[in-house]
């Protein structure tokens, strides 16, 4: 069965809108304080067949009561319109910004077929015409605004009565009770069939609905899914097969942290320090930084990687859920400065620059201890 689908901003913008806007979840009223709510006229839908009997309207909406969303359906056999003594294209007339929505409604009243309040699933067996368009009005209640997530118009009419024996089809009208009764199960079957056809899109991490991402993450036991931003979770799931194969390893841990933060991380294991801890003086310095627990590792991340509020705790929670059971991991945030005796690493959070002459411009300074020593040396010479 063929259909016209409205589920993106570009779909609705092909028509004409007044006080309507596309938000993250769908089409809604732009300014709820304006009287009259929001209105939109969809583009003219061409079935390409004369006297088309339309099948069904499926709508996914968040309505506020029975009259917060009102859809009026118009049908015609021609896409030409006579207005002010001249003939013009119907689509161009509907999109003309100089003509108010109310004036358009009155002029096209002869094409009005039916009006639906707060639609969800409506049969359109009484809508007949090659061209179809809809005028939608949305009304707010205070700060609460209705939202239209999706509209889908199916055509042409198909009825399961055609599969019945002839004795059951004899004498049936175009809109009989049996026709409408079977349409209930036909709609359920059609929705299920459509879901099966689109099942492959659910597994595509680049285009699937954000609500499905958490469901996919549950397949591979991703803990704390709510901590992941949507774009990074999509990248993580795309790499899930590779990351799952190296889960619990050093590389697996570093790759996951980099995917989450967007910055490379560094892992220091205690066994890496053993060659440099033979000297007593060196041992004291390293133990002050990394301790003496041999089953403890240190994860080093840049300060910019955990600069947002709560991001450090999120990284700690994520690392805790993926670390091997026999080791503990401590998170160390590397600040961009050089302090001897602290976590200071050349080329990571510190760097050496070219020699620059000292300029007293408020940005350069000398240590006071150095100035004091120089003065004492001068007095000693004199």
Beta strands, then each sheet from edge to edge (+ up, - down):
strand 1: 2-6
strand 2: 16-18
strand 3: 20-22
strand 4: 27-29
strand 5: 38-41
strand 6: 45-46
strand 7: 54-62
strand 8: 69-76
strand 9: 80-83
strand 10: 86-89
strand 11: 112-117
strand 12: 121-123
strand 13: 131-138
strand 14: 147-155
strand 15: 266-268
strand 16: 296-302
strand 17: 328-334
sheet 1: 1+ 14- 4+ 3-
sheet 2: 1+ 14- 7+ 12-
sheet 3: 2+ 5- 13+ 6-
sheet 4: 2+ 5- 13+ 8- 11+
sheet 5: 9+ 10-
sheet 6: 15+ 16- 17-
end
